[in-house]
Amino acid sequence: MSAAEDPGTPPAGDGPEAGLPEGRWSPPSGLMDLLGVAAVLVDADGRIALWSPQAEDLYGYTAEEALGKYAAPLLVHEEHWDLVLKKFAEVMETGGSWGGTFPVRHKDGTARMVELRNMRLLDDRGDFYALGLATDSPTLRELERDVALSTRLISQSPIGLAILDTELRYVAVNPALERMHGVPAEEHLGRHYREIMTAPKFEVPETAMRQVLATGTPMVDQTTIVGHTPADPGRLHAWSISLYRLDDPQGRVLGVADLVVDVTDRYQAAMEATEARRRLALIADGTARIGTTLEVRQTARELAEVTVPELADVATVDVLDSVLDEHRHDAADGPALFRALAVKAAYPTEAVQAADPPGQTVAYAPDRLATQCVRTGRPILVPRTDDRDLARIARDAPSAARLARAGVHSYLLAPLTARGQILGFLGMSRARTPQPFDEDDLALAGELAARAAVCIDNARSHQSVRNAAETLQRSLLPDHPPQLPGLQIASRYRPAQATYEIGGDWYDVLPLDDDRTALVVGDVMGSGIDAAATMGRLRTATSAFADLDLDPAQVLTHLDKITSALEHYIATCVYAIYDPHGAACHLATAGHLPPVLVRRGRHPAFLDLPTGTPLGVGGVPFETTTVHLAPGDQLVLYTDGLVETRHHSLDERLETLLHLLDAPDRSLEETCDRLLRELRRPEDPDDVALLIASCV
């Protein structure tokens, strides 16, 4: 590249920079070009001896028109000649200088206001000259205003401002940025940006500065840095950074302007709004996910899963053992006995080993935080734990050591309180999450714990009623006689897991005279202890009528009368008597689903029986049907809970039942288990009674 092509290389021997040491030359400043300073040299007689190109621009005369002419008539209006000649004489005589704003005469005859400076010069022959330097006054005033405004803005603005050169070294720093950095302005100057802003996060604005220098495209409020400075090390600050490239009027890149605005308040408001939305979302999530079943342990697991990892690294849910076992009572001043229900961790951690394993019962001493929480009913917050705190959190010393090794640094406890009763506690800890728990976290944990406590209390109450009803119902169901003439029997009863209360399904196997056996399956419509009690009445009545040697239709007629006397209850029932001497089975149904007959060597089929009306309707006669059985034939009696679902039609489910029974090589016990496994789901809302009799 030639010197003419490279603006950074001065022409050899041209201009005042010629002869300077290599590397000391730089291109001319655009400011001088902007001012357009005109130079005019006048000899002792007042004639113009030198005339610069800028003088032609300012006064309108070419050098040929000006050189040799008297300066005063050419450049000054007549009314100002006396003043100008007087000032010229003073400068030439005394060697002083003169200047000010003065109207000069332009070639076009108009007056132009210029900023004028005059001084005496002496050449090597001892002759004096007057040098006049002038620039357009309005242009100078405008520049002075810009400089004054810029100086004021930079020095008084709350916005931090730095000027960096093309190597990203500080050239200027205003007081606001000096205060933000906590570093004096003089310590910035000449040092690289990363020498002052040393944290790794400032690599981002450094890269942005280089991009702005390269492209000239400003970056406005696109980078936000969060951190601490020496000026305020105890508070987290946020700064918004804007970057602009600085060019001179000739387009030469001078550097980059770095504008820094402290947006800590705006950042904190945004963070608080985000946190508020997160907390509301967590509460909404907890409302949707906690209490999906009426099962205590599942509810506890749901509570732990909602809080991890959104709120805690590790969460535990424990309830007082006396809450789950009504026969236990806690001493008011002794250890508290807890039953662990759930533990959840966001990642593998030794803190899980310090928690109580679900299902285990553990005693906590009176000085432990868990005991204090359930005794006082108040939440406990330990923002930053020490060894003494960990010893009061853990159940024993080894567990406290595990918590310490896991890095647990913050802990809180929220009591599980429902309907005025304290059920247990929700414990949460943080180890990998650096922020400690605060009062907002405690309030959120309390809200989730309160919601979960009501669900746990509902589940506990439901389980208590359910256990009572199931105990009653199972006590009413029969044991199989050890041997039955000509029959093998298998049976199952499965209570519904998804309902609030137990149902009224039952089965019975009744030995009769002459080696006969009565087989009964029934279903009291409804649920709860009343339904179970009604089932018990009907089973007792069925047993009594069976001893009267009545045929199945007559037994159902008597049961219908009894059921009609029971307010609000009806029932379905199938009643069969098997006589091994004639290999005959006599059946009658009262609104019940048809039994299945599985004959050896044939596909299973439903018995075509008169359906009859349910027990309790009254006034409708029942019919008895006789079916002959051969050795190996099976009779399958069941309640509707085995085949009815919300998602499939009854016909489809009955066909599935026949398909599952089409396996003659299975034992009766295997067949019962297969039917329950394939046809039942945990969420099914009804209980099931199943009875299979095989002819031998």
N, C-alpha and C positions, 0 to 999 in steps of 0.2 A: 504494500500500500504506500502511495506517495504521500509527501507532506501535505499536498493539496487535498488528498482524500481523507486524511486523518486529522480531525479537528483537535485532537489532543497533542499534535506535534507542531511546534511553531515553525514558521518559515525561516530558513537559515539567514541570519544577518538582517532580519526585517523587524523593525519595531524596537521598543525599549527592552523587550525581553531577550533580544539577541545578546549573546555573551554570558547569560546567566548559567550557573552550574546546571548540569544535566539533571532532570527530574524536578527542578524548581519552578518550571513554567506551568501556567494553567490558563485556560481560555479566558477571554475578557468577561467581566461581569455584565450581565444583562441590565443591571441597575444604571450603569453609566449610559447605556444605549437608551434606556427609558427616559432618563433626564435630558439627553441630547445637549450636553454642555458645549456651548459655543465659545471659541477662543479668538480674540481679536488683539493684535499687537499694534500699538500706536507709537510713532517716534516722538521725539521731543517737540517737533513742530506741529504735532497733531494729525499727521498723515498716517493712514493705515498701511502698516508694513507687512503684516501676516493676517491670513483670513482662513479659518478652518471650514471644512465641509459643513459642520454643525451650524456655523454662523450663516451660511447660505440658507439652511433650513429655517433658522430662527428669524433672520432679517429679510430674506427674499432676494438678496443681491448675490450674484456670482462673484467669484474671486476677481475675475477680470473687471467687473463693474466696481469693485470696492477698493482694490489695491491702488495706493497712491493718492486716494481721495482723502480730503479732510473728514475726520470722523464725525465731528459735531454736525455740520450741515447734512451729512448723509444719514445719520442715525438718530438725530435728536430734532424734535419739533422746535421751531424758532423761539417759542416762549420759554423754553428751558435752556437756551444756549448759555446764558449768563451763569446759571447754576452749574452747568456741566463744565464750562471753562474754568470756573473758580475751583471746583473740586479737582479737575485735572492738574491745575497749577499747584495745588496743595500736595497732591500725591508726588508730583515730579520734584518739588522743592524739599519736602520733608521726608520722603520715603515711606510715609504712612500708607494705610490702605483705606479704601472707602467702598461702602456697599449698601445695598438696600433694594427695595422694590421700586422700579423706575419705569415710566412709560417710554418706550423707544419707538422710532419711526420705522415702519415696515415699508418695503418697496412699493406696496400698493397704496401707500399714503395713510393707512390706518395706524392707530397707536396700539402697541402690544405691551402688556405688562410683563416685565422680566425681573428675575432675581439676579442682581448685578453685583460683581465683586471686582474692584480695581486695585492694582498693586504696581509698584515701580520695580523694573528689572534693570540690571546692569550687565552689559556685555563685556567681552575681553578687551575692548578698546576704550572702555571707560564711558561709553555712551549710555544714556538712560532711555528706557522705553516704559510705556504704560501697558500692562496686560489686563485686558478686560475679559472676565469669565461670566457668562450669562446663561440662564436657562429659563424656559417658559414658566412664568410665575404660577398660573393656575395648575400646571402639571406638578410643580414642586409642592404647592399647597395641598393638592390631593394626596400626593405621596406622604407628606408630613402627617395628614389626618389618618391615612391608613396605618402608618407606623405607630402613631399615638394610640389609635384604637386597638391595634394588635397588641401593643405593649400592655395596655390596660387590661385587655381581655385575658391575656396570657398570665399576667401577674395576679389578677384578682379573681379569676374564674375558679369555681369549685371543681371544675373538670381538670383532671390531670393531663398535662401536655408535655410530650418530649419530642425533640427533633433528633433524629439519628441520621448519620451519613450513609453513604451507599455500602459501607462495611458494617453497618449496624452499630457504630460507636456513637455514644451520646454526645450531641453538640449543644443542646440546651434542654433544661428541665425547669418547669414552672413550680412555684411554691406548693401548689395543690398536689402535684405528683411527688414532690419532695416529702410532704406530710404522709401521703399514702404509703410510700415505700419505707418511710422511717430512716432514710439515708440522705445526708446532706447533698445539695445540688452539686457542690464542687467535687464530691466523690463519684458522681455519675460521669462527669465530663471526661471524654477520651476513653472511657471503658466500654467494652462490648456489652450488648444487651444482656447476654446470659451471664456475664460477670456480676451483674446486679440481680437479675431475676434467675436464680440458680436452680430452683425447683424443677423437676422433670416436666411438670405440667406446662411450663412456659416454652417448651419445644413447639407447641402448637402455634402461639402467636409469632414465634421466631420464623417458622416456616411461612406463615401468612405474610410477614413483612417481606420476605424474599420474593414471594409471589407478586405482591403489590409493586415492588421495585421492578420486577421483570415485565409485568403486563400494564401497569398504570391504572388498573381497575381498582377502585377503592373497595375496602371491606368495611361496611358500616354495621356496627352492633351485631356482628356475626359470631363473635367469640366471647364466651363468658368463662372467667376463671374464678374458682372458689378456693380460698385458702386463708392462711394467716400471714401477717407481715410483722417485722420488728416494731412497727409503730403501734400495733394493737395485737400482741401475740395471744391474748386470752379470748379473742372473739373471732368467729368465722366471718369472713368478708366475701363478697362477690363483686367482681368488676366486669363491666362490659367494655370491650376493646374495639375501637374503630381505627382504621389505618388508611392513610392517604399518601400518594407519592407526591413529592415536591419537585417541580420543574421550573427552570428559569425561563424568561421570555423567549430565549433561543431554543427551548426544548431540551436543554441539558438537564439530566437527572441529578438533583442535589441530594436527595435522601428520602426519608419517610417520616411523616408526622404520626405520632402514636397518641391517640386520645383515649383516656381512661376515665370511665364514669363509675363511681361507687354505686352499685345497684343492690346493696345488701338488703335494704328494706323490701325492695321489689322481689328479690330472690327469696327472702324469708316468707313473704306473703304467698308467693307461688308454692313454696314448699309446704307451708301450712295448709293451703287449699288442697294440694295433692294429698297430703296426709289425711286431711278431713275426708276427702273422697275415698281414700283407701280404707279408712276406719268404717265409713258408712257401708262400703262394699263388703267389708269383713262381717259386719253385723248382719247385712242382708244374706250373705253366704251362710252365716251361722244359723239364721232363722230357717233357711231352706234345708240345711244339711243335718241339723241337730234335732233328734226326736223323730226320726223316720219310722222307728219301730217302738213297740212297747216292751223293750228289753233293756235292762239296766246297763249291762256291759256294752252293748252296741251303742247306746246313747253316750256313754263315757268315751268310747273310741271316737265317735263323731265329734265330740267336743275337742279332744286332743288333736284330731286331724284338721280341724278348722283353724286352730291357733298355730300350727306348725306348717310351713316355716314363716308364714306372714307376720306372726307376732313374736314367736319364740323359737329358739333352736331346739329345746327339749321341753315337752309338756307331760305332766302326770295328772291323773285323776284318781283320787282316793275318796272312799266314803267310810263313815264310821260303821264298824261292824254291827253295832246295835241297830243301825238303820235297816240293814238287810236281815238281821236275826232278832226278832222281837223278844226273844227269851234272854238276850244279853243286855246288860246295863253298864254304862261307863261310870266310874267313880269321878266325882267332881274335881278331886285334887290329885288323882293318880295319873298313871300313863293313859294315853288315848289309844284305843285299839282300832286300827284302820284296815279296811279291805281294799287292796289295790285293784283298780279296774282297767286302767289303760296307761300306756307309756308310748310316746311318739317322739322320734328324733328326726331332725332335718338331714342328718348325715351320720355315718357310723361314729360313735363317740363313747368314751368310757363312762360318761355321765349316765348312760342308760343302765350300766351295771350298778350304779349307785342308787338307782330308783328301785322301788318295790316291784317285783314281778307280778303281773296281773294274776289275780286269783289268790295271792298270798295274803295272809293276815299278819300285820306287824304292829307292835306296840311302840309308840313314841313317848319319850319321857316328858314330864310336864314343862321342862325348859325349852323344848323344841318349838320352832316357829309354827309347825303344822298344828301342834297341840294348842298353842296360844291362839291361832287363827280360829279353830272351831270352838274354843272355849269362849272367846270374846265376840265372835261373829264379825270381826273387823278385818279388812284386807291388810296385808303387810307388804311393804316395798323396801327392798334393799338395793339402792341404785348401784353401789359398788361394794362388792363383798370382800372381806378379808378372811383370814383363817378362823377367826372367832365366829364370824357369821356362818361359814361353811359347816362348822361343828354343830351349830344350832339348826341348820337346814337338814343335814343328813341324819339317818336313823342311828348311825354308829360311827366310830372313828375310821374304820376302813372305807366306808362310803364317803366320808368327808375328804379323805385322801384322793379318792377317785375323782370327786368333783374338782379338786384343786388341779389334778393332772389334766383333766379335760378342759381346763381354762375357764371355768364358770366364773364370770365377773359381775353378774347382775341377776337378781332373783326377785320374784314376787309371788304372793299367795292371794287367791281370791276365794272367799268362802262360798260353798254351794248352799244357798239358803232358799227354801221354798215353803210358803205358807207359814212363815215364822219359825220354821224348824231348820237347824243347821244339819245338813246331810254329810258334808265332807269338804274337800277343797280342790281347787285347780292350782297346781304349782307350775311355774314357768321359769326357765333359766335361759341366759344368753352366754355363749362362749365365743363362737366364731363371729357373730354379729357384734361389731365394735361399739355401737351406741348402747348406753345403759337404759334400763327401763325408766320411764318417767311417770308423772301423775296421769298423763293422758293414756298411757299404756295400762295403767292400773284401772282407770275408769272403763276402758274398753274390755279388759279382762273381766271386770266385775259384771258388765252387761252380758257378756257371753256366758259367764258362770251362772248368772241368775236365770237366763233362758234355759240353760241345760239342766239346772236344778229342778225346775218345774217339770221338765220331761222325765228326769230321773225319778222324781217323786210320783209322777203318774205311772211310770213303768213299775215302780216298786209296789204301788197300791194295786195295779192291775195284776202283777205277778202273785201277790198275796191272795187276791180273790180267785185268780185262775188256779193256783195251787190247791186252794180249798175245794174248788169245784172239781178239779181233776182227781183229787184224792177221793172225794165223794163218789165220783163216777166210777173210778177204778175199783172202789170197794164194792160197788154194786154189780160189777161185771163178774162172770163166773170163772171158776177154774174148771178145766176139762176133767171129766171122770177118767180114771186111769184106763178103763177098758169099756168099749161100747160094742154090743153085739152087731157084727156085720158092718161096722163103720170105722173109718179112720178120720180124725178131725184135725184141722189146723185153723187157727183164728188169729186175727190182729185187731188192735184198736189203736188209732192214731188221732190224738187231739189236734185241732187246728192251731197253727203257730201264729197266724196273722190276725186272729180275731181278738176282741177284747175279753170274751168270755168263752167258757167251754160249752160244747153242744150237748145234745141229748141222744146221740146214737148209742145203740146197744146191740148185743147178741146174747144168745143163751143156748145151752145144750142141756136138755132135760131127759134123764132116763125115765122110761115109762114101764108099765107092766107088760108082760109077754115079750120081753126083749126089745120092745119098741123104743125109739128115741125121737124126741121133739127137737126140731131145729128152728130157732127164732132169730130174725134180724129186724130191728125197728129203728125209727128215727123220729124223735119228738121235735117238731118244728119250733125254733127259737133257740136261745142260748142262755147260759148262766146257771147259777145254782138252782133256780126254779125249774129249768128244763131238765137238769140232772135229777132233781128230786122227783119230777113227774115221770122220768124214765124209770126211776127206782120203783115207783108205784105200779107202773104198767108191767115191769118185769115180775114183781111179786104176784100181781094178779094173774099174769100168764102162767106162772108156775102153779098157782092154785087151780086154775081152770084145767091145766093139763092133767092134773091128778084125777079129774072127774071123768076121764075117758070120753071126752068130747071130740068130734071131728074138727079139723081146722076152721071151717066156716063158722061153726058154733062158738069156738074160742074167740074168733075175731068179733062176732056179734056181741059177746059179753064185754070184751075190751072196748068196743065202740060205746057202749052204755057208760062204762066207767069214765072214758075220756070225755064224753059229752058233759059229765058232771064237773070236769076240771075246767074252770073258766079260762078262756083265751088260749087254750092249747088244743092242737090236733096232732096226729102222728100217722106215719105210714108204717106198715108192718108186713112181713111175709112169715107165715107160720106153716111148717111142714112136719109130718110124722112119717118116719121111716119104719117099715115092718120088715125085718130081715127074713121072716119065714116065707113071705110071699114076694120078697124083693120088690115091694111096692112102696112108693112114696106119695103121700096124699098132701096136697098143697092148697093154700088159699092166700090171697094178697089183699091188702087194704091200701090202695093208692101207691103201692111200692113199685120200684123198677123191677123188671122181670128177672128171675134167676137164670143162670146159664147152666145148661146141661152139656157136659163134656163126655161123650161116649167114646170108648176105646175104638180106634180105627176110623173115627169120623171127625169132621170139623165141629168145633163148638157151635152151639146155637142157643138162642133165647127160648125159654119155654113159653108157649102160647097159652097164657092164663088169663082169665077174666081179671081186669085190673082192680075193680072194686073202688070204693071211695075211701079216703083217709079216715082213720079212727077219730071220732069226735064230731063228724058231720051228722050221723044219726039217721035211722029210718031206711037205709039202703041195704038189702040182703047181700051176703057174701056167698061165693060158690067154691066148692072143693073140687080139685082136679087130681086125678091119679096118674102117676107116671111110673113105669116099671124100670128098674135099674138092673144092669148086669155087672158082674165083677169088673172092677176097674173104672166104672163110670163115676164121674164127679159131679156134684151139685154145688154151684158157687152162688152164695147169697152175699149181698153187699148193700151199703147205703149210698145215697147219691153223691156224697163227698168224694167218692172214688173216681167218678166220671164227669161230674159237672165242673166247668171252668167258665171264666168270663171271656176267654179268647177263642173257644172252639164250640161248634154246635154239638148238641147232645148225641145226635146220630153219628157224628164223626168219632166221638169219644167211645161210644158203645162198640163201634166197629174195631177200634183200637183194642178194647178189652177182649173181644173175641180173638183177635190176632195174637195177643199175648198169651191167651189160654191155649192156643193151638201148639202145645209143646208137651206131648203125653209122657215123655221120659223124665220129666222133672218131678221131684217129690212135692207133697203138699206144702211143706214149709218153704221150699224154694219158690214155689208158685206164689205164695203170699208175699214173700219178699220182693219178687220181681214186679208184681202188680203195684205195690206201694212205691217201689223205686221208679218205675216208668210212668206211672199215672199221677203221682203226687208231687207237688211243688211246695217249698216252704211258705210261699205267700198265699196258698190256697185257703179260702175263708171258712171251710167247713171241716168237721171231724169225720172220721171214717170208721165203720165197723165192717169187718170182712170175715166170712165163715165159709170154709170149704170142707165138704164131706165126701169121702170116697167109699164106694161099695167094695167090700172084700169078700 
